[in-house]
């Protein structure tokens, strides 16, 4: 993969992503995880679009054979691997202009907005494809060598990408926008 990935409106330095990813993964495996992802942008976009339809490029990335890993790894190693995976894949999505929809176990579900303009589906698709390529590189060249150092199995990932119209249905509301300031009853 090139050092700089560029597509019409977004240039991403993959080497910088890799260095930052490795630093965070080292910290996570040393027992200092720092999950720094906010879903506020996602909530804002989807909240405004509730009860409508939008075109998205959907990207799903997950760990291959994580159930097997859960049976052979101690819980602390498994937890650190999944935390590192979720964080690093999420940050790659953000770098390429995507949004995190949700986490499902060891999977990250993300989307890229498709504008109403005719040329936009190809731009969003290009961002998603470049994001996927970067995810593979981060996992293979960034995270796996560190996992090897900690006697953890390599991280194999599977990525799927789809494009299409989606109905935005609000199923719940955040009644505590700043949950850290809510007192316990």
PEDA-V602536 format. One record per residue. SS is DSSP state (h for helix, s for strand, l for the rest). PHI is phi in whole degrees, -180 to 180 (* if undefined). BURIAL is I if it has 9 or more other C-alpha atoms within 8 Angstrom, else O. Layout:
<<SS	PHI	BURIAL> <SS	PHI	BURIAL>>
This chain:
<<l	*	O> <l	-65	O> <l	-59	O> <s	-112	I> <s	-103	I> <s	-130	O> <s	-149	I> <l	32	O> <l	-123	O> <s	-139	O> <s	-118	O> <s	-125	I> <s	-92	I> <h	-65	I> <h	-64	O> <h	-65	O> <h	-57	I> <h	-62	I> <h	-61	I> <h	-65	O> <h	-61	I> <h	-62	I> <h	-61	O> <h	-66	I> <h	-66	I> <h	-56	I> <h	-61	I> <h	-61	I> <h	-72	I> <l	-85	O> <l	92	O> <l	-120	O> <l	-65	I> <l	-140	O> <l	-79	O> <l	-116	O> <l	-99	O> <l	-113	O> <l	-103	I> <h	-60	O> <h	-61	O> <h	-62	I> <h	-62	O> <h	-63	O> <h	-64	O> <h	-71	I> <h	-63	O> <h	-70	O> <l	-100	I> <l	-54	I> <l	66	O> <s	-140	O> <s	-119	I> <s	-139	I> <s	-92	I> <s	-132	I> <s	-101	I> <s	-98	I> <s	-126	I> <s	-121	I> <s	-130	I> <s	-145	I> <s	-79	I> <l	-81	O> <l	63	O> <h	-68	O> <h	-63	O> <h	-64	O> <h	-59	I> <h	-67	I> <h	-90	O> <h	-111	O> <l	-96	O> <l	-64	O> <h	-56	O> <h	-64	O> <h	-68	I> <h	-61	I> <h	-60	O> <h	-64	I> <h	-62	I> <h	-69	I> <h	-61	I> <h	-62	I> <h	-60	I> <h	-59	I> <h	-65	I> <h	-67	I> <h	-67	I> <h	-65	I> <h	-68	I> <h	-65	I> <h	-56	I> <h	-60	I> <h	-59	O> <l	-97	I> <l	85	I> <l	-93	I> <s	-130	I> <s	-84	I> <s	-84	I> <s	-169	O> <s	-115	I> <s	-129	O> <l	61	O> <l	-99	I> <s	-115	I> <s	-117	I> <s	-109	I> <s	-130	I> <s	-144	I> <s	-122	I> <s	-70	I> <l	-110	I> <l	-73	O> <l	-72	O> <l	-73	O> <l	-59	O> <l	-79	O> <h	-67	I> <h	-56	I> <h	-71	O> <h	-68	I> <h	-62	I> <h	-65	I> <h	-63	I> <h	-61	I> <h	-65	I> <h	-66	I> <h	-66	I> <h	-61	I> <h	-61	I> <h	-61	I> <h	-67	I> <h	-58	I> <h	-61	I> <h	-66	I> <h	-62	I> <h	-65	I> <h	-74	I> <h	-101	O> <h	-103	I> <h	-84	I> <h	-58	I> <h	-61	I> <h	-71	I> <h	-60	I> <h	-59	I> <h	-61	O> <l	-98	O> <l	56	O> <l	-101	O> <l	-66	O> <l	-67	O> <l	-96	I> <l	-102	O> <s	-123	I> <s	-124	O> <s	-127	I> <s	-123	O> <s	-133	I> <s	-142	O> <s	-134	I> <s	167	O> <s	-85	O> <s	-128	O> <s	-82	O> <s	-97	I> <l	-119	O> <l	-85	O> <l	-103	O> <l	-166	O> <l	-131	O> <l	-85	O> <l	-85	O> <l	-127	O> <l	-60	O> <l	-123	O> <h	-60	O> <h	-70	O> <h	-101	O> <l	-86	O> <l	-81	O> <l	-74	O> <l	-85	O>>
